[in-house]
Amino acid sequence: MTNAGSASVDLADRISIATPEGVTLELTLAGLGSRLVAGLIDLVLQGLFIFVMVIFAFAFAAAGESGFLIVTLVVIISLLALVGYPTLMEALSDGQTLGKKVAGIRVLGVEGKPASVLQVVLRNVFRIVDLLPGAYAVGVISIMATRHLQRVGDLVGGTIVVRIPKPTAPRGVALGVSPGAATWDVSQVTEADLTAIRTFIDRAPDLDPPVRAAAADRMATAILPRVVATERAPSAELFLRRVLVEKTGRT
């Protein structure tokens, strides 16, 4: 079974994840401020949902329904807003609720991969614990006290919340371009390089896009000095795939 990698955090709230490819990824953890902004936006949306649904509940009451039914509906509506909304949004929208989209943050697994459905469910079910005894007190204390800035739900679900890096313009990859050469010269590429490239390509579809791009860029930068190319590759990942094809014939 492939090791998912290890992680550490420095004083600048940057988490370093060592991947099986031998590449160290650096992600910036979302601090309390950005998470508070996201939480307040989501809280307003959740409050509006509860308000509208409670109006419908009172409409049932006015129609002669029992008080027990009304209380039950209000409890279910509140749970749906508190747990159901963030769970569905994070599972279906790349680890982001609407509040997280505005704040520029997202949920990932601690290994840097997109959070699984189970991880998302666990982190949001335990949101109830983070809310205790009120005003998110337990959650705030947990974020401030843990190395990975995790609330209780994150600890149980194995998730972290990170800032989304600003997109950068794509750039061609290939130092030592030699247009006159007949083929790429990859004779200096080592077996260790090939193993790292294969591992990355196999895992790439499961990686979060920013993590995938960062891993490809770091690996390509390390391998570039051992390659003479006939043209520039449009991205680091395509460069790595081309090197693998030139060296082994694998597509």
Buried (B, 14 or more C-beta within 10 A) or exposed (E): EEEBBEBEBEEEBBBBBBBBBBBBBEBBBBBEEBBBBBBEBBBEBBEEBBEEBBEEBEEEBEEEBEEEEBEEBBEEBBEBBBBBBBBBBBBEEBBBBBBBBBBBBBBBBBBBBBBBEEBBBBBBBBBBBBBEEEEBEBBBEBBEEBEBBBBBBBBBBBBBBBBBBEEEEEEBBBEEBEEEEEEBBBEEBEEEBBEBBBBBBEBBEEBBEBBBBBBBBBBBBEBBEBBBBBEEBEBBBBBBBBBBEBBEEEE
